[in-house]
């Protein structure tokens, strides 16, 4: 869009800085742009503290530093004032906790957590009764198996699931022996995979914070 005067050019630059598509038929765009720039600390619709949707009150962003910038609160489950953070309270209410039931409400507590998209009836989450903001304990899909037979010898032995027959490097029964030696087996996943006190994917620790207010420009 070309401008015929310096003033028109300057107005256009302000509108573009706020990431608003210029429209000659809309005479409110300059006001919209000014309000957007003020709300985002003068950084436009794609700037602010986190960019894009990250500038919206109630949005959550991962930060590459332990302490988030001004306007953000660490998602640590804290109870904060309903008055001091009125915009955030209006956005998320008490879905993450009622605080003292009167003057405070809780932030989400995402310390040490992996965030999963709310299923909302899609059916990917196996917990069909799960509601928004609920949490799940860690789990893995069940591993089952069975082995047995006639003294674990002969063609009628069975090895199913996680168990398999493996006689490699085992000594054979001595010729002419009249009895079988005792036989035992155990199962230890740490012999073949990396184990820990929890089930987890590979991950990196960052700080989750929620947009709570717009700093003064």
VENCORKA-V195397 format. One record per residue. N is the residue number from 1. RES is the residue in three letters. PHI is phi in whole degrees, -180 to 180 (none if undefined). BURIAL is # if it has 24 or more other C-alpha atoms within 12 Angstrom, else .. Layout:
n:N res:RES phi:PHI burial:BURIAL
n:N res:RES phi:PHI burial:BURIAL
This chain:
n:1 res:UNK phi:none burial:.
n:2 res:UNK phi:-95 burial:.
n:3 res:UNK phi:-114 burial:.
n:4 res:UNK phi:-92 burial:.
n:5 res:UNK phi:-134 burial:.
n:6 res:UNK phi:-60 burial:.
n:7 res:UNK phi:-64 burial:.
n:8 res:UNK phi:-62 burial:.
n:9 res:UNK phi:-65 burial:.
n:10 res:UNK phi:-66 burial:.
n:11 res:UNK phi:-61 burial:#
n:12 res:UNK phi:-62 burial:#
n:13 res:UNK phi:-63 burial:#
n:14 res:UNK phi:-66 burial:#
n:15 res:UNK phi:-62 burial:#
n:16 res:UNK phi:-67 burial:#
n:17 res:UNK phi:-63 burial:#
n:18 res:UNK phi:-90 burial:#
n:19 res:UNK phi:59 burial:#
n:20 res:UNK phi:-109 burial:#
n:21 res:UNK phi:-71 burial:.
n:22 res:UNK phi:-59 burial:#
n:23 res:UNK phi:-139 burial:.
n:24 res:UNK phi:-63 burial:.
n:25 res:UNK phi:-86 burial:.
n:26 res:UNK phi:-107 burial:.
n:27 res:UNK phi:-92 burial:.
n:28 res:UNK phi:-109 burial:.
n:29 res:UNK phi:-68 burial:#
n:30 res:UNK phi:-64 burial:#
n:31 res:UNK phi:-65 burial:.
n:32 res:UNK phi:-61 burial:#
n:33 res:UNK phi:-65 burial:#
n:34 res:UNK phi:-63 burial:#
n:35 res:UNK phi:-62 burial:#
n:36 res:UNK phi:-65 burial:#
n:37 res:UNK phi:-66 burial:#
n:38 res:UNK phi:-65 burial:.
n:39 res:UNK phi:-62 burial:#
n:40 res:UNK phi:-101 burial:#
n:41 res:UNK phi:69 burial:#
n:42 res:UNK phi:81 burial:#
n:43 res:UNK phi:-108 burial:#
n:44 res:UNK phi:83 burial:#
n:45 res:UNK phi:-67 burial:#
n:46 res:UNK phi:-102 burial:#
n:47 res:UNK phi:-104 burial:.
n:48 res:UNK phi:72 burial:#
n:49 res:UNK phi:-95 burial:#
n:50 res:UNK phi:129 burial:#
n:51 res:UNK phi:82 burial:.
n:52 res:UNK phi:52 burial:.
n:53 res:UNK phi:-65 burial:.
n:54 res:UNK phi:-67 burial:#
n:55 res:UNK phi:-89 burial:#
n:56 res:UNK phi:-82 burial:#
n:57 res:UNK phi:-58 burial:#
n:58 res:UNK phi:96 burial:#
n:59 res:UNK phi:-80 burial:#
n:60 res:UNK phi:-117 burial:#
n:61 res:UNK phi:-134 burial:#
n:62 res:UNK phi:-91 burial:#
n:63 res:UNK phi:-110 burial:#
n:64 res:UNK phi:-90 burial:.
n:65 res:UNK phi:-142 burial:.
n:66 res:UNK phi:-63 burial:.
n:67 res:UNK phi:-109 burial:.
n:68 res:UNK phi:-72 burial:#
n:69 res:UNK phi:-72 burial:#
n:70 res:UNK phi:-60 burial:.
n:71 res:UNK phi:101 burial:#
n:72 res:UNK phi:-121 burial:#
n:73 res:UNK phi:-122 burial:#
n:74 res:UNK phi:-62 burial:#
n:75 res:UNK phi:-79 burial:#
n:76 res:UNK phi:-119 burial:.
n:77 res:UNK phi:79 burial:#
n:78 res:UNK phi:-62 burial:.
n:79 res:UNK phi:-91 burial:#
n:80 res:UNK phi:-124 burial:#
n:81 res:UNK phi:-69 burial:#
n:82 res:UNK phi:-70 burial:#
n:83 res:UNK phi:-86 burial:.
n:84 res:UNK phi:-64 burial:.
n:85 res:UNK phi:-120 burial:#
n:86 res:UNK phi:-61 burial:.
n:87 res:UNK phi:-66 burial:.
n:88 res:UNK phi:-67 burial:#
n:89 res:UNK phi:-62 burial:#
n:90 res:UNK phi:-65 burial:.
n:91 res:UNK phi:-80 burial:.
n:92 res:UNK phi:-114 burial:#
n:93 res:UNK phi:58 burial:#
n:94 res:UNK phi:-110 burial:#
n:95 res:UNK phi:-62 burial:.
n:96 res:UNK phi:-101 burial:#
n:97 res:UNK phi:143 burial:#
n:98 res:UNK phi:-90 burial:.
n:99 res:UNK phi:60 burial:.
n:100 res:UNK phi:-91 burial:.
n:101 res:UNK phi:75 burial:.
n:102 res:UNK phi:-126 burial:.
n:103 res:UNK phi:-111 burial:.
n:104 res:UNK phi:-130 burial:#
n:105 res:UNK phi:-143 burial:#
n:106 res:UNK phi:-100 burial:#
n:107 res:UNK phi:-81 burial:#
n:108 res:UNK phi:-64 burial:#
n:109 res:UNK phi:-107 burial:#
n:110 res:UNK phi:-108 burial:#
n:111 res:UNK phi:-64 burial:.
n:112 res:UNK phi:75 burial:.
n:113 res:UNK phi:-106 burial:.
n:114 res:UNK phi:-99 burial:.
n:115 res:UNK phi:-93 burial:.
n:116 res:UNK phi:-118 burial:.
n:117 res:UNK phi:-60 burial:.
n:118 res:UNK phi:-63 burial:.
n:119 res:UNK phi:-65 burial:.
n:120 res:UNK phi:50 burial:.
n:121 res:UNK phi:88 burial:.
n:122 res:UNK phi:-67 burial:.
n:123 res:UNK phi:100 burial:.
n:124 res:UNK phi:-78 burial:.
n:125 res:UNK phi:-74 burial:.
n:126 res:UNK phi:-66 burial:.
n:127 res:UNK phi:-82 burial:.
n:128 res:UNK phi:-69 burial:.
n:129 res:UNK phi:-96 burial:.
n:130 res:UNK phi:-70 burial:.
n:131 res:UNK phi:-113 burial:.
n:132 res:UNK phi:-59 burial:.
n:133 res:UNK phi:76 burial:.
n:134 res:UNK phi:-82 burial:.
n:135 res:UNK phi:-115 burial:.
n:136 res:UNK phi:-126 burial:.
n:137 res:UNK phi:-77 burial:.
n:138 res:UNK phi:-68 burial:.
n:139 res:UNK phi:-163 burial:.
n:140 res:UNK phi:-128 burial:.
n:141 res:UNK phi:-63 burial:.
n:142 res:UNK phi:-62 burial:.
n:143 res:UNK phi:-112 burial:.
n:144 res:UNK phi:-122 burial:.
n:145 res:UNK phi:-174 burial:.
n:146 res:UNK phi:-155 burial:.
n:147 res:UNK phi:-143 burial:#
n:148 res:UNK phi:170 burial:.
n:149 res:UNK phi:151 burial:.
n:150 res:UNK phi:-89 burial:.
n:151 res:UNK phi:53 burial:.
n:152 res:UNK phi:54 burial:.
n:153 res:UNK phi:-132 burial:.
n:154 res:UNK phi:93 burial:.
n:155 res:UNK phi:-76 burial:.
n:156 res:UNK phi:-98 burial:.
n:157 res:UNK phi:-72 burial:.
n:158 res:UNK phi:-126 burial:.
n:159 res:UNK phi:-138 burial:.
n:160 res:UNK phi:-125 burial:.
n:161 res:UNK phi:64 burial:.
n:162 res:UNK phi:-78 burial:.
n:163 res:UNK phi:-103 burial:.
n:164 res:UNK phi:-140 burial:.
n:165 res:UNK phi:-73 burial:.
n:166 res:UNK phi:-152 burial:.
n:167 res:UNK phi:-109 burial:.
n:168 res:UNK phi:-59 burial:.
n:169 res:UNK phi:68 burial:.
n:170 res:UNK phi:-87 burial:.
n:171 res:UNK phi:-73 burial:.
n:172 res:UNK phi:-78 burial:.
n:173 res:UNK phi:-62 burial:.
n:174 res:UNK phi:-59 burial:.
n:175 res:UNK phi:-56 burial:.
n:176 res:UNK phi:80 burial:.
n:177 res:UNK phi:-68 burial:.
n:178 res:UNK phi:-95 burial:.
n:179 res:UNK phi:-143 burial:.
n:180 res:UNK phi:-88 burial:.
n:181 res:UNK phi:-75 burial:.
n:182 res:UNK phi:-57 burial:.
n:183 res:UNK phi:-127 burial:.
n:184 res:UNK phi:-143 burial:.
n:185 res:UNK phi:-151 burial:.
n:186 res:UNK phi:-139 burial:.
n:187 res:UNK phi:-132 burial:.
n:188 res:UNK phi:-142 burial:.
n:189 res:UNK phi:-64 burial:.
n:190 res:UNK phi:-66 burial:.
n:191 res:UNK phi:-72 burial:.
n:192 res:UNK phi:-127 burial:.
n:193 res:UNK phi:-135 burial:.
n:194 res:UNK phi:-75 burial:.
n:195 res:UNK phi:-122 burial:.
n:196 res:UNK phi:-155 burial:.
n:197 res:UNK phi:-81 burial:.
n:198 res:UNK phi:-149 burial:.
n:199 res:UNK phi:-96 burial:.
n:200 res:UNK phi:-154 burial:.
n:201 res:UNK phi:-86 burial:.
n:202 res:UNK phi:-60 burial:.
n:203 res:UNK phi:-154 burial:.
n:204 res:UNK phi:-129 burial:.
n:205 res:UNK phi:-85 burial:.
n:206 res:UNK phi:-135 burial:.
n:207 res:UNK phi:-102 burial:#
n:208 res:UNK phi:-87 burial:#
n:209 res:UNK phi:-137 burial:#
n:210 res:UNK phi:-113 burial:#
n:211 res:UNK phi:-69 burial:#
n:212 res:UNK phi:-109 burial:#
n:213 res:UNK phi:-161 burial:#
n:214 res:UNK phi:-96 burial:#
n:215 res:UNK phi:-63 burial:.
n:216 res:UNK phi:-69 burial:.
n:217 res:UNK phi:-62 burial:.
